[in-house]
């Protein structure tokens, strides 16, 4: 079956944050939205068919995650990522960010030092601050080819007693897929200084050609014991609104503490239709995903060539994963705040300003290419026109 990712689908007036909340976040409603991380593509037919079939039953009572759903999750992780996960390791959360908060609340104490690696997904900062833990920074190092972890600086943090590190793998927004060498070096530090790692691997399935995602917990028994992995079908199959995520915990002490809090908050039953989508996507969605990644690679290639030809002052930070691209416009000599204002008011475009991901994002922006290529072309033309006007102003 061939899937049509070029189809334009009207999403306004569907209570979509991406489309219908533009005024709240950008001050204007008439913008082309390439910001929040969901795609403008229909979900795989296996998911919509399964949801419609279940909806036609017309009773939506309390539900649980079936053995078949768990089996599909296990098979998916084994087949695509060579990771064998036992049923008892799999816990639940409405969302990955919710899971991060629950993990910090159940496994750490107020005032504990939690490390993050900016520029990084901004809710990482929020969950640490909101749970009254101490946020410490291990900034990534920008190189000519992309980004690397600063292990030397991380070791200094570890010497001062960090309790945990929140890892983004693959990394949002810089698109880095961490290698086995990277992950083992991180694991050596975690073992030496006895901290644990919460690994946000929500983008694990959105891997571009030539790259391979490696689950951190799959590399050794020690890493399996000190890593908690957060995944979801939300990015993979474009079902973020169904609020169903998975928290995979090998360590029995960690798992017991986490489940106790989840149960106390009555968050363990999950979302009926989210579970239906999860079972269908992980069971039958592989072909759709493979075709999606071919299309997204085409979008990456299109954007790269467009920038080279028409906007050489903006460089693509080469991604290994995700549909969220990190663009470097430092050569333009304009502040993030000023360019963001121009993109909104002149270009009519909604993208994410780089400083939302930390001060290290100054001079960068994040753009969502999970859209039909014709829409991406319009957005790039808008950016080009804005940059051209900037040059002549």
C-alpha positions in Angstrom: 0.0 0.0 0.0 1.2 3.5 -0.9 0.5 6.3 1.5 -0.1 9.9 0.3 2.0 12.2 2.4 1.5 15.1 -0.1 -2.2 15.4 0.8 -3.2 18.8 2.3 -5.5 18.2 5.3 -7.4 21.1 6.9 -6.7 21.0 10.6 -8.2 24.3 11.7 -11.2 24.2 14.0 -10.2 20.8 15.4 -8.9 22.2 18.7 -5.4 21.6 17.4 -2.7 23.3 19.5 -0.6 23.6 16.4 -3.3 25.5 14.4 -6.0 26.7 16.8 -3.7 28.0 19.6 -1.5 30.2 17.4 -2.9 33.4 18.9 -2.1 32.3 22.4 1.5 31.4 21.6 2.4 33.8 18.8 -0.1 36.6 19.1 -1.5 36.0 15.6 -3.8 33.4 14.2 -3.0 33.7 10.5 0.4 32.0 10.5 1.7 29.0 8.7 2.5 26.6 11.6 5.7 24.6 11.5 6.3 24.6 15.2 4.8 22.1 17.8 5.9 18.5 17.3 3.0 16.8 15.6 2.8 16.0 11.9 0.3 17.1 9.2 -0.2 13.5 8.0 -3.0 11.1 8.6 -2.3 8.3 11.0 -1.7 4.8 9.6 -5.0 3.2 8.4 -4.4 0.3 10.8 -4.8 2.8 13.7 -7.8 4.7 12.4 -9.5 1.5 11.5 -8.9 0.0 15.0 -10.2 3.2 16.7 -13.3 3.3 14.6 -14.0 -0.4 15.2 -13.7 0.1 18.9 -15.7 3.4 18.8 -18.5 1.6 17.1 -18.9 -0.7 20.2 -20.4 2.5 21.9 -19.4 1.6 25.4 -16.2 3.2 26.6 -15.7 1.9 30.1 -12.6 1.3 32.2 -9.9 -0.5 30.2 -6.5 -2.1 30.6 -3.5 -2.7 28.3 -4.1 -6.2 26.9 -1.5 -9.0 26.6 -1.7 -8.5 22.9 -0.8 -4.8 23.2 2.2 -5.7 25.4 3.3 -8.4 23.0 3.2 -5.9 20.1 5.3 -3.4 22.1 7.8 -6.2 22.9 8.0 -7.4 19.3 8.4 -3.8 18.0 11.3 -3.1 20.3 13.0 -6.3 19.5 12.5 -6.1 15.7 13.4 -2.5 15.2 15.8 -1.8 18.0 17.2 -5.2 19.0 16.0 -4.7 22.6 14.4 -7.5 24.6 12.0 -6.1 27.2 10.1 -8.2 29.7 6.4 -7.5 30.4 6.9 -6.6 34.0 9.3 -3.8 33.1 6.6 -1.9 31.2 4.8 0.8 33.1 2.5 3.6 31.9 2.1 7.3 31.8 -0.3 9.7 30.1 2.7 11.3 28.4 6.5 11.3 28.4 6.7 14.7 30.1 4.3 13.5 32.8 6.5 10.4 33.2 9.5 12.6 33.7 7.8 14.5 36.5 6.5 11.2 38.1 10.0 9.7 37.9 11.6 12.7 39.6 9.0 12.8 42.3 9.2 9.0 43.0 13.0 8.4 42.7 14.6 11.7 43.8 14.2 14.2 46.7 13.7 17.9 46.7 17.0 19.7 46.2 18.6 16.7 44.3 20.8 17.8 41.4 19.4 16.8 38.0 21.5 17.3 34.9 20.2 18.2 31.4 22.0 18.7 28.1 21.1 22.0 26.4 20.0 23.1 23.9 17.3 20.6 24.7 13.5 20.1 24.7 12.3 22.8 27.1 10.0 20.8 29.3 13.1 19.1 30.7 13.8 22.4 32.5 10.2 22.7 33.7 9.9 19.3 35.2 13.1 19.7 37.2 12.1 23.2 38.5 8.5 22.3 39.1 9.4 19.3 41.2 11.8 21.5 43.3 14.9 19.7 42.2 18.1 21.6 41.4 18.7 22.0 37.6 22.3 21.7 36.5 23.6 22.1 32.9 25.8 19.9 30.8 25.7 21.8 27.5 26.4 20.0 24.3 29.5 21.0 22.3 28.8 22.4 18.8 31.3 21.0 16.3 31.7 21.4 12.6 29.6 18.3 12.0 27.0 18.7 14.7 26.9 18.2 18.5 28.8 16.1 21.0 28.4 15.5 24.7 30.8 17.3 27.0 31.9 14.3 29.1 34.7 16.2 30.8 32.2 18.8 32.1 29.7 16.1 33.0 32.3 14.4 35.1 32.8 17.6 37.1 29.1 17.8 37.7 29.0 14.1 38.7 31.8 14.7 41.2 29.6 17.3 42.9 26.8 14.8 43.3 24.2 14.7 40.5 21.4 12.3 41.3 20.3 11.8 37.7 20.7 13.0 34.1 17.8 13.4 31.6 19.0 12.2 28.3 17.4 13.0 25.0 18.1 10.1 22.5 17.6 10.9 19.6 18.1 14.5 20.6 15.4 17.2 20.2 16.1 19.8 18.8 19.6 19.1 17.4 18.7 15.8 15.7 21.7 13.9 17.1 21.5 10.1 17.3 23.9 9.0 20.0 26.3 6.3 19.0 27.2 3.2 21.0 30.5 4.8 21.9 28.7 7.9 23.2 26.3 5.9 25.2 28.9 3.6 26.7 31.0 6.5 27.8 27.9 8.1 29.4 27.2 4.8 31.1 30.8 4.6 32.5 30.3 7.9 34.1 26.9 6.9 35.5 28.4 3.8 37.0 31.6 5.5 38.4 29.6 8.3 40.1 26.4 6.3 40.8 23.7 8.4 39.1 20.8 7.1 37.1 19.6 8.2 33.7 16.1 8.9 32.5 16.3 8.4 28.7 13.7 10.1 26.7 13.6 8.0 23.5 10.3 9.2 22.1 11.8 9.9 18.7 13.4 6.4 18.6 11.5 5.3 15.5 12.1 8.4 13.4 15.6 7.5 12.3 16.9 8.8 9.0 18.7 6.6 6.5 22.3 5.9 7.5 21.7 6.1 11.3 20.7 3.6 13.9 19.0 4.2 17.2 20.4 2.3 20.2 18.3 2.1 23.4 20.7 3.0 26.2 19.3 0.3 28.5 20.0 -2.4 25.9 23.8 -2.0 26.1 24.6 -3.7 29.4 23.0 -5.1 32.5 24.4 -2.2 34.6 22.9 0.3 32.2 19.6 -1.6 32.1 19.5 -1.3 35.9 20.3 2.4 36.1 18.3 3.6 33.0 14.6 4.4 32.8 13.4 4.6 29.2 10.5 6.7 28.1 8.8 6.0 24.8 5.5 6.5 23.1 3.7 5.9 19.8 2.8 9.6 19.7 5.7 10.8 17.5 6.0 7.6 15.6 2.4 7.4 14.4 1.3 11.0 14.9 -1.1 10.2 17.8 0.1 12.7 20.5 -3.5 13.6 21.3 -4.3 10.1 22.6 -2.0 10.6 25.7 -0.5 7.1 26.0 3.2 6.6 26.8 5.4 3.8 28.2 7.9 4.0 31.0 10.3 1.0 30.9 12.0 0.2 34.2 14.3 -2.8 34.7 15.3 -1.9 38.2 12.8 -3.5 40.6 13.3 -0.9 43.3 12.8 2.0 40.9 9.8 0.3 39.3 8.1 -0.3 42.7 8.5 3.3 43.7 7.3 4.6 40.3 4.3 2.3 40.2 3.3 3.2 43.8 3.1 6.9 42.8 1.3 6.2 39.6 -1.3 4.1 41.4 -1.7 6.7 44.1 -2.5 9.3 41.5 -4.8 6.9 39.6 -2.9 7.3 36.4 -2.4 3.6 35.8 -5.5 2.7 33.7 -4.6 4.7 30.7 -6.6 6.0 27.8 -8.9 3.5 26.0 -8.3 4.8 22.5 -4.6 5.4 23.2 -4.2 1.8 24.0 -6.1 0.7 20.9 -3.9 2.9 18.8 -0.7 1.6 20.5 -1.7 -2.0 19.9 -2.5 -1.4 16.2 0.5 0.9 15.5 3.1 -1.4 17.0 1.4 -4.4 15.5 0.8 -3.3 12.0 2.3 0.2 11.4 5.8 -0.7 10.2 5.1 -0.3 6.5 3.6 3.1 7.0 6.5 4.2 9.1 9.0 3.0 6.6 7.3 5.1 3.9 7.0 8.1 6.2 10.8 8.1 6.8 11.5 8.0 3.1 9.2 11.0 2.7 10.8 12.8 5.6 14.3 12.2 4.2 13.0 13.8 1.0 11.9 16.8 3.0 15.3 17.1 4.7 17.1 16.9 1.3 14.7 19.5 -0.2 15.3 21.9 2.7 19.1 21.4 2.6 19.3 22.1 -1.1 17.0 25.1 -0.8 19.1 26.7 1.9 22.3 26.2 -0.1 20.8 27.7 -3.2 18.6 30.5 -1.9 19.5 31.2 1.8 23.2 30.4 2.3 23.2 32.5 5.5 21.2 29.7 7.2 22.8 26.3 7.6 21.1 23.0 8.4 22.5 21.2 11.4 22.5 17.7 9.8 20.0 15.5 11.5 20.1 11.8 12.2 16.5 11.6 13.3 13.2 13.3 13.9 11.1 15.7 11.7 12.3 18.7 13.8 15.3 20.4 12.1 17.7 22.7 13.8 18.8 25.7 11.6 21.8 27.9 12.3 21.3 31.5 11.2 24.1 33.1 13.2 25.8 34.3 10.0 22.8 36.6 9.4 23.9 38.7 12.4 20.4 39.1 13.9 19.2 38.1 17.3 16.8 35.3 17.9 14.2 37.7 19.3 14.4 40.0 16.2 14.3 37.2 13.6 11.5 35.5 15.5 9.5 38.8 15.4 10.2 39.2 11.6 9.1 35.6 10.9 5.8 36.1 12.7 5.0 39.7 11.5 6.6 39.7 8.0 6.7 36.1 6.9 3.5 34.9 8.7 5.4 31.8 9.9 5.3 30.0 13.2 8.5 28.2 14.1 10.3 27.6 17.4 12.9 30.2 18.4 16.1 28.6 19.5 16.4 30.2 22.9 13.3 28.3 24.0 15.7 25.3 24.3 18.2 27.2 26.4 20.6 30.1 25.9 22.7 27.8 23.7 19.9 28.2 21.1 20.7 31.8 20.4 21.1 32.1 16.6 19.1 29.0 15.9 15.5 28.0 15.1 13.6 24.7 15.1 11.3 24.0 12.2 8.9 21.1 11.8 9.1 19.4 8.4 6.4 16.8 9.2 4.2 18.3 6.5 3.6 18.0 2.8 6.6 19.2 0.7 4.5 21.8 -1.0 3.8 23.4 2.5 7.5 23.2 3.3 8.3 25.0 0.0 5.9 27.8 0.9 7.5 28.2 4.4 11.0 28.3 2.9 10.0 30.9 0.4 8.6 33.0 3.3 11.9 32.7 5.1 13.9 33.6 2.0 11.8 36.7 1.4 12.3 37.8 5.0 16.0 37.3 4.9 16.2 39.2 1.5 14.4 42.1 3.0 16.6 42.0 6.0 19.7 42.3 3.8 18.4 45.4 2.1 17.0 47.1 5.1 
